[in-house]
Amino acid sequence: MKLYWQAKIWGYLHDPVLKPLHTNAGRGKEGSWKQLAVMAGWQEPGEWLKSADYIASASDRSAIGSLSTSLDYDHQGLEIVHLLSGAKQAWQIANTQHQELINKDYQKRSDDLFAIEAELIPQAIKEAQDERLVHWWLWRCLPEKAMQKFGENTYLMPAETRIPDASIWSHLNLTSALAGALQGYDQNKTRPYIAAFTFSPVQEMIKASRKMRDFWAGSWILHYLSARVCWAIAWKYGADVLVYPSLYAQPLIDYWLLHGLDGWEGMYNHPTRKEWEVIREPSPRALLTAGFPNVIVALLPQDKVTDAMQMAKQTMQETWQGLAEQVFQAIKKEHPRWMGELGTDSPLWQLTIKHHWQYYWASLPLGDPQQELRSKEDTWRMAQNSFYGLPEPPRKSDEDEAKKCMKLDTQSDNITKPEQTDKDKAKSWGLFLPAEADFLKEAAELREQKWEKPAYKANVGSWWSSAFDQLRYNLQAVKSGRAWQLPTAFGVRSTISGIGSVLHPEPKSQEESIKTYWQKRVGLFDGREMLNATEVTKRGLHKVLTDLFEHALSKDESSIDSAYPDLTAGVAGYLKQNDQTVRDHYVRFCQEIIEKVPLVQQMVQRMRGRWGIPYADEHLQLQHPRLLNAGWLLEDIDVPEEQLQTIKQQIQEVIKKYYPVNNPSDWYVIAAGDGDGMGEWLQGKKLKKYHHYIPQRLQENYK
């Protein structure tokens, strides 16, 4: 295990972390790994492990590197390029640092940058004996230390000055993950595998909602479960192995790293606590905002894939069951008579909770496992295409066909991918096209002649998008092959989703007696609805959030209300875009509602400044827009059933008086999104020609 973490640390520091600021005097050297006590005994890596760097860079950057010299950081800074759009901007470190740096001569600059890099790593981390702790610090805190030194935009510092379309931190991250996957735990040579884990049902979890709070809770539970799986994998194998989603600066991950989870006591309880203070404490809003996907992709050593996927499944099962039980116990504590003697040991509860989720995973080696990781031979390239199910491109005997679909950019000696106008044909081609292969070979020859460096070899990193595509297909095939459905419900079903038996305490309860249990209003439930175990967990989620995040959330339940803005929050846009007259009208409306219906005061006090919309909370300073909607407003008022209709009528009269035609809370914005097209971006079909990603100064040098 020690070698595994040492390989990852070497991968993270194989380049100077300030490499783009160096001149050629420093760019060819390595980072500060030799200064770390945990690297004692580490041997210089061989060609197999060095492949981590080549694969992380893939083929295109190396090819361009053969044709051009690197740009130096000068008075203009560096030109950086967006990976997809090709949009460019000038990048510089903080002004005072910028002037100091460009005034130094070449050798002095590199010497000073190496000294600065060494200073960025605290002495306590240099002397630490825990390889995992050191790696986590490098991954999470070193970029923060660099930003403290050179400004926040240091996170955009490019990995390469010739094609500056990726951050140095992203490159170091991927190189670290690949180095660990190549090193493995118990052997010196393993094949990196890409593994994907997912679970279902997802849409059913969200859409089975009656209140906006239910809708938010379903999304957040999915987010939380996925984050716990990511944490388990990251803590075991390193945060860098999570290719998707990225865990850097994720609020939940930062919170657990600082405060502890699953036996880990947290960095705040560690002797090196001071060195972790560069991490900002996550805000309550950030912790309660959902964002983690339900598909997790990790880069792992071959022999650890199965273990990692089993751990992912077990983590999710235990987390979900524990969360559901916490919610149940919180409801029973507050309402002891709710559901009589029903407990979490009930077969009805267990049936729903234990069997709610299904898990799927698939994995794929990076490159044909029968082949080397790098080669310049055509037969090797053909083997990679064949492994990923990609038909060979047109051969040289069909050169006319190749020329139709390829264009040489004579201004930059560049070759493009297949044109978008021939999408169907482009989709069927593998890597590389004949002209591309010739281009790389010529670049390699030029490299040998000009710099006497080894000939360039293509590597499996060029098939990265193909590997992801194939992995996605395999995962979908596994999922489609599973004949699974939610357990059959016998008896009364949920009135929200129609799925699953509603909760009730007696095994042989009749329908009427079950309805009687649910007719008791207990704050969370209105006496008309009947919920299954999963829906109860969603409804009562807010009862346990302060226990999950005791260091960030106050015990007052209202502190989390802003986490789930309801659809009336769209009023924020209406008030922002209109003039003061419209706002004054809204203020008068709110005042009259409060005067005529004093019971709304409890909601007004609790929801002040909790629109759930940052702009509204910080700038509008107005009453919550639920006052504009009688239905949502009444959900927040605890009154006897017989008073509800009277109060509702009073509210609607005031609403009609002030907004007789257009109630702004009735306006909705529908956002549509589709991630399926991302595959075309990954395959390069929507990317521009190479010269769009090369800095202008370099292009001018080669005209």
Solvent accessible surface area in square Angstrom, and as a share of the most:
residue,aa,sasa,rsa
1,M,120,0.53
2,K,103,0.44
3,L,83,0.41
4,Y,1,0.00
5,W,7,0.02
6,Q,4,0.02
7,A,0,0.00
8,K,0,0.00
9,I,0,0.00
10,W,6,0.02
11,G,0,0.00
12,Y,2,0.01
13,L,0,0.00
14,H,10,0.04
15,D,15,0.08
16,P,0,0.00
17,V,0,0.00
18,L,0,0.00
19,K,46,0.19
20,P,2,0.01
21,L,0,0.00
22,H,0,0.00
23,T,0,0.00
24,N,109,0.56
25,A,37,0.28
26,G,0,0.00
27,R,24,0.09
28,G,77,0.74
29,K,105,0.44
30,E,58,0.26
31,G,11,0.11
32,S,7,0.04
33,W,13,0.04
34,K,140,0.59
35,Q,86,0.38
36,L,6,0.03
37,A,39,0.30
38,V,4,0.02
39,M,8,0.04
40,A,69,0.53
41,G,66,0.64
42,W,27,0.10
43,Q,137,0.61
44,E,109,0.49
45,P,12,0.08
46,G,46,0.44
47,E,107,0.48
48,W,48,0.17
49,L,12,0.06
50,K,73,0.31
51,S,6,0.04
52,A,0,0.00
53,D,36,0.19
54,Y,78,0.30
55,I,5,0.03
56,A,18,0.14
57,S,21,0.14
58,A,22,0.17
59,S,2,0.01
60,D,59,0.31
61,R,33,0.12
62,S,33,0.21
63,A,1,0.01
64,I,6,0.03
65,G,5,0.05
66,S,0,0.00
67,L,31,0.15
68,S,8,0.05
69,T,72,0.42
70,S,28,0.18
71,L,15,0.07
72,D,37,0.19
73,Y,1,0.00
74,D,40,0.21
75,H,123,0.55
76,Q,86,0.38
77,G,0,0.00
78,L,4,0.02
79,E,40,0.18
80,I,18,0.09
81,V,9,0.05
82,H,100,0.44
83,L,95,0.47
84,L,50,0.25
85,S,51,0.33
86,G,10,0.10
87,A,66,0.51
88,K,76,0.32
89,Q,101,0.45
90,A,78,0.60
91,W,2,0.01
92,Q,59,0.26
93,I,4,0.02
94,A,41,0.32
95,N,117,0.60
96,T,99,0.58
97,Q,42,0.19
98,H,10,0.04
99,Q,97,0.43
100,E,99,0.44
101,L,8,0.04
102,I,39,0.20
103,N,116,0.59
104,K,59,0.25
105,D,94,0.49
106,Y,126,0.48
107,Q,92,0.41
108,K,103,0.44
109,R,8,0.03
110,S,1,0.01
111,D,72,0.37
112,D,29,0.15
113,L,0,0.00
114,F,46,0.19
115,A,51,0.40
116,I,29,0.15
117,E,0,0.00
118,A,16,0.12
119,E,125,0.56
120,L,11,0.05
121,I,3,0.01
122,P,20,0.13
123,Q,109,0.49
124,A,38,0.29
125,I,0,0.00
126,K,29,0.12
127,E,100,0.45
128,A,17,0.13
129,Q,136,0.61
130,D,67,0.35
131,E,31,0.14
132,R,77,0.28
133,L,6,0.03
134,V,0,0.00
135,H,0,0.00
136,W,1,0.00
137,W,0,0.00
138,L,0,0.00
139,W,5,0.02
140,R,7,0.03
141,C,0,0.00
142,L,0,0.00
143,P,2,0.01
144,E,11,0.05
145,K,49,0.21
146,A,0,0.00
147,M,30,0.14
148,Q,125,0.55
149,K,76,0.32
150,F,3,0.01
151,G,23,0.22
152,E,129,0.58
153,N,61,0.31
154,T,0,0.00
155,Y,67,0.26
156,L,86,0.43
157,M,0,0.00
158,P,2,0.01
159,A,11,0.08
160,E,19,0.09
161,T,7,0.04
162,R,51,0.19
163,I,6,0.03
164,P,3,0.02
165,D,23,0.12
166,A,35,0.27
167,S,18,0.12
168,I,0,0.00
169,W,6,0.02
170,S,59,0.38
171,H,17,0.08
172,L,0,0.00
173,N,38,0.19
174,L,46,0.23
175,T,0,0.00
176,S,0,0.00
177,A,1,0.01
178,L,0,0.00
179,A,0,0.00
180,G,0,0.00
181,A,1,0.01
182,L,0,0.00
183,Q,14,0.06
184,G,0,0.00
185,Y,20,0.08
186,D,118,0.61
187,Q,86,0.38
188,N,116,0.60
189,K,116,0.49
190,T,8,0.05
191,R,19,0.07
192,P,0,0.00
193,Y,35,0.13
194,I,0,0.00
195,A,0,0.00
196,A,3,0.02
197,F,1,0.00
198,T,4,0.03
199,F,0,0.00
200,S,12,0.08
201,P,8,0.05
202,V,27,0.15
203,Q,120,0.53
204,E,61,0.27
205,M,3,0.01
206,I,32,0.16
207,K,135,0.57
208,A,15,0.12
209,S,27,0.17
210,R,104,0.38
211,K,27,0.11
212,M,43,0.19
213,R,49,0.18
214,D,4,0.02
215,F,92,0.38
216,W,22,0.08
217,A,0,0.00
218,G,0,0.00
219,S,28,0.18
220,W,0,0.00
221,I,0,0.00
222,L,12,0.06
223,H,9,0.04
224,Y,8,0.03
225,L,0,0.00
226,S,0,0.00
227,A,0,0.00
228,R,32,0.12
229,V,0,0.00
230,C,0,0.00
231,W,3,0.01
232,A,15,0.12
233,I,0,0.00
234,A,0,0.00
235,W,42,0.15
236,K,83,0.35
237,Y,3,0.01
238,G,0,0.00
239,A,3,0.02
240,D,8,0.04
241,V,1,0.01
242,L,8,0.04
243,V,47,0.27
244,Y,107,0.40
245,P,10,0.06
246,S,65,0.42
247,L,3,0.01
248,Y,38,0.14
249,A,50,0.39
250,Q,48,0.21
251,P,39,0.24
252,L,1,0.01
253,I,0,0.00
254,D,7,0.04
255,Y,7,0.03
256,W,6,0.02
257,L,0,0.00
258,L,0,0.00
259,H,32,0.14
260,G,15,0.14
261,L,34,0.17
262,D,94,0.49
263,G,80,0.77
264,W,46,0.16
265,E,123,0.55
266,G,1,0.01
267,M,0,0.00
268,Y,45,0.17
269,N,101,0.52
270,H,51,0.23
271,P,129,0.81
272,T,15,0.09
273,R,114,0.41
274,K,155,0.66
275,E,35,0.16
276,W,0,0.00
277,E,100,0.45
278,V,25,0.14
279,I,4,0.02
280,R,159,0.58
281,E,79,0.35
282,P,13,0.08
283,S,56,0.36
284,P,58,0.36
285,R,88,0.32
286,A,34,0.26
287,L,0,0.00
288,L,3,0.01
289,T,80,0.46
290,A,38,0.30
291,G,64,0.62
292,F,15,0.06
293,P,31,0.20
294,N,39,0.20
295,V,51,0.29
296,I,2,0.01
297,V,10,0.06
298,A,1,0.00
299,L,1,0.00
300,L,0,0.00
301,P,1,0.00
302,Q,92,0.41
303,D,64,0.33
304,K,34,0.14
305,V,7,0.04
306,T,75,0.44
307,D,80,0.41
308,A,0,0.00
309,M,2,0.01
310,Q,91,0.40
311,M,50,0.22
312,A,0,0.00
313,K,76,0.32
314,Q,103,0.46
315,T,18,0.10
316,M,0,0.00
317,Q,58,0.26
318,E,105,0.47
319,T,10,0.06
320,W,3,0.01
321,Q,60,0.27
322,G,33,0.32
323,L,4,0.02
324,A,0,0.00
325,E,78,0.35
326,Q,70,0.31
327,V,0,0.00
328,F,3,0.01
329,Q,86,0.38
330,A,23,0.18
331,I,0,0.00
332,K,34,0.14
333,K,175,0.74
334,E,89,0.40
335,H,40,0.18
336,P,95,0.60
337,R,209,0.76
338,W,8,0.03
339,M,3,0.01
340,G,28,0.27
341,E,168,0.75
342,L,6,0.03
343,G,19,0.19
344,T,17,0.10
345,D,121,0.63
346,S,18,0.12
347,P,112,0.70
348,L,31,0.15
349,W,6,0.02
350,Q,58,0.26
351,L,84,0.42
352,T,22,0.13
353,I,5,0.03
354,K,108,0.46
355,H,99,0.44
356,H,14,0.06
357,W,8,0.03
358,Q,36,0.16
359,Y,27,0.10
360,Y,9,0.03
361,W,78,0.27
362,A,10,0.08
363,S,34,0.22
364,L,19,0.09
365,P,11,0.07
366,L,0,0.00
367,G,0,0.00
368,D,17,0.09
369,P,56,0.35
370,Q,154,0.69
371,Q,61,0.27
372,E,106,0.48
373,L,4,0.02
374,R,54,0.20
375,S,17,0.11
376,K,113,0.48
377,E,100,0.45
378,D,51,0.27
379,T,104,0.60
380,W,10,0.04
381,R,14,0.05
382,M,81,0.36
383,A,21,0.16
384,Q,0,0.00
385,N,1,0.00
386,S,84,0.54
387,F,68,0.28
388,Y,7,0.03
389,G,60,0.58
390,L,38,0.19
391,P,76,0.48
392,E,55,0.25
393,P,4,0.03
394,P,20,0.12
395,R,105,0.38
396,K,119,0.50
397,S,112,0.72
398,D,66,0.34
399,E,56,0.25
400,D,106,0.55
401,E,37,0.17
402,A,2,0.01
403,K,134,0.57
404,K,147,0.62
405,C,7,0.04
406,M,16,0.07
407,K,102,0.43
408,L,123,0.61
409,D,16,0.08
410,T,118,0.68
411,Q,122,0.54
412,S,15,0.09
413,D,80,0.42
414,N,0,0.00
415,I,7,0.03
416,T,14,0.08
417,K,72,0.31
418,P,24,0.15
419,E,52,0.23
420,Q,87,0.39
421,T,126,0.73
422,D,41,0.21
423,K,96,0.41
424,D,127,0.66
425,K,75,0.32
426,A,9,0.07
427,K,134,0.57
428,S,49,0.32
429,W,29,0.10
430,G,5,0.05
431,L,35,0.17
432,F,17,0.07
433,L,3,0.02
434,P,9,0.05
435,A,26,0.20
436,E,11,0.05
437,A,12,0.09
438,D,46,0.24
439,F,25,0.10
440,L,19,0.09
441,K,85,0.36
442,E,115,0.51
443,A,1,0.01
444,A,9,0.07
445,E,96,0.43
446,L,66,0.33
447,R,61,0.22
448,E,75,0.34
449,Q,140,0.62
450,K,115,0.49
451,W,83,0.29
452,E,157,0.70
453,K,95,0.40
454,P,111,0.70
455,A,23,0.18
456,Y,25,0.09
457,K,79,0.34
458,A,13,0.10
459,N,2,0.01
460,V,0,0.00
461,G,5,0.04
462,S,22,0.14
463,W,0,0.00
464,W,57,0.20
465,S,19,0.12
466,S,15,0.10
467,A,0,0.00
468,F,36,0.15
469,D,13,0.07
470,Q,50,0.22
471,L,4,0.02
472,R,121,0.44
473,Y,106,0.40
474,N,44,0.22
475,L,15,0.08
476,Q,102,0.45
477,A,66,0.51
478,V,57,0.33
479,K,69,0.29
480,S,81,0.52
481,G,66,0.64
482,R,110,0.40
483,A,116,0.90
484,W,76,0.27
485,Q,143,0.63
486,L,40,0.20
487,P,46,0.29
488,T,81,0.47
489,A,11,0.09
490,F,166,0.69
491,G,66,0.64
492,V,21,0.12
493,R,122,0.45
494,S,5,0.03
495,T,76,0.44
496,I,38,0.19
497,S,37,0.24
498,G,33,0.31
499,I,60,0.31
500,G,13,0.12
501,S,14,0.09
502,V,0,0.00
503,L,1,0.00
504,H,25,0.11
505,P,26,0.17
506,E,82,0.37
507,P,130,0.82
508,K,179,0.76
509,S,20,0.13
510,Q,131,0.58
511,E,91,0.41
512,E,123,0.55
513,S,41,0.26
514,I,6,0.03
515,K,66,0.28
516,T,76,0.44
517,Y,41,0.16
518,W,4,0.01
519,Q,114,0.51
520,K,104,0.44
521,R,82,0.30
522,V,24,0.14
523,G,54,0.52
524,L,14,0.07
525,F,3,0.01
526,D,17,0.09
527,G,13,0.13
528,R,153,0.56
529,E,6,0.03
530,M,17,0.08
531,L,1,0.00
532,N,9,0.04
533,A,0,0.00
534,T,8,0.05
535,E,6,0.03
536,V,0,0.00
537,T,0,0.00
538,K,2,0.01
539,R,2,0.01
540,G,0,0.00
541,L,1,0.00
542,H,7,0.03
543,K,32,0.14
544,V,2,0.01
545,L,0,0.00
546,T,12,0.07
547,D,79,0.41
548,L,36,0.18
549,F,1,0.00
550,E,109,0.49
551,H,108,0.48
552,A,24,0.19
553,L,10,0.05
554,S,61,0.39
555,K,143,0.61
556,D,82,0.42
557,E,68,0.30
558,S,10,0.06
559,S,25,0.16
560,I,1,0.01
561,D,4,0.02
562,S,18,0.12
563,A,14,0.11
564,Y,5,0.02
565,P,43,0.27
566,D,5,0.02
567,L,83,0.41
568,T,0,0.00
569,A,6,0.04
570,G,47,0.45
571,V,0,0.00
572,A,7,0.05
573,G,37,0.36
574,Y,38,0.15
575,L,0,0.00
576,K,95,0.40
577,Q,143,0.64
578,N,57,0.29
579,D,91,0.47
580,Q,111,0.49
581,T,96,0.56
582,V,32,0.19
583,R,56,0.21
584,D,56,0.29
585,H,54,0.24
586,Y,1,0.00
587,V,49,0.28
588,R,118,0.43
589,F,0,0.00
590,C,2,0.01
591,Q,99,0.44
592,E,23,0.10
593,I,0,0.00
594,I,27,0.14
595,E,130,0.58
596,K,115,0.49
597,V,3,0.02
598,P,91,0.57
599,L,67,0.34
600,V,0,0.00
601,Q,75,0.33
602,Q,76,0.34
603,M,0,0.00
604,V,3,0.02
605,Q,119,0.53
606,R,68,0.25
607,M,2,0.01
608,R,129,0.47
609,G,35,0.34
610,R,67,0.25
611,W,2,0.01
612,G,11,0.10
613,I,57,0.29
614,P,67,0.42
615,Y,71,0.27
616,A,1,0.00
617,D,17,0.09
618,E,113,0.51
619,H,114,0.51
620,L,12,0.06
621,Q,128,0.57
622,L,27,0.14
623,Q,31,0.14
624,H,3,0.01
625,P,0,0.00
626,R,16,0.06
627,L,0,0.00
628,L,1,0.01
629,N,37,0.19
630,A,8,0.06
631,G,41,0.39
632,W,49,0.17
633,L,0,0.00
634,L,21,0.10
635,E,66,0.30
636,D,25,0.13
637,I,3,0.02
638,D,108,0.56
639,V,7,0.04
640,P,65,0.41
641,E,83,0.37
642,E,138,0.62
643,Q,77,0.34
644,L,21,0.10
645,Q,131,0.58
646,T,79,0.46
647,I,9,0.05
648,K,70,0.30
649,Q,112,0.50
650,Q,70,0.31
651,I,0,0.00
652,Q,86,0.38
653,E,104,0.47
654,V,3,0.02
655,I,18,0.09
656,K,147,0.62
657,K,129,0.55
658,Y,34,0.13
659,Y,18,0.07
660,P,91,0.57
661,V,138,0.79
662,N,92,0.47
663,N,23,0.12
664,P,2,0.01
665,S,2,0.01
666,D,80,0.41
667,W,122,0.43
668,Y,118,0.45
669,V,147,0.85
670,I,161,0.82
671,A,97,0.75
672,A,107,0.83
673,G,79,0.76
674,D,113,0.59
675,G,61,0.59
676,D,117,0.60
677,G,31,0.29
678,M,97,0.43
679,G,11,0.11
680,E,58,0.26
681,W,68,0.24
682,L,90,0.45
683,Q,58,0.26
684,G,5,0.05
685,K,31,0.13
686,K,66,0.28
687,L,59,0.30
688,K,101,0.43
689,K,73,0.31
690,Y,41,0.16
691,H,45,0.20
692,H,70,0.31
693,Y,11,0.04
694,I,11,0.06
695,P,1,0.00
696,Q,77,0.34
697,R,57,0.21
698,L,2,0.01
699,Q,25,0.11
700,E,97,0.43
701,N,102,0.52
702,Y,79,0.30
703,K,159,0.67
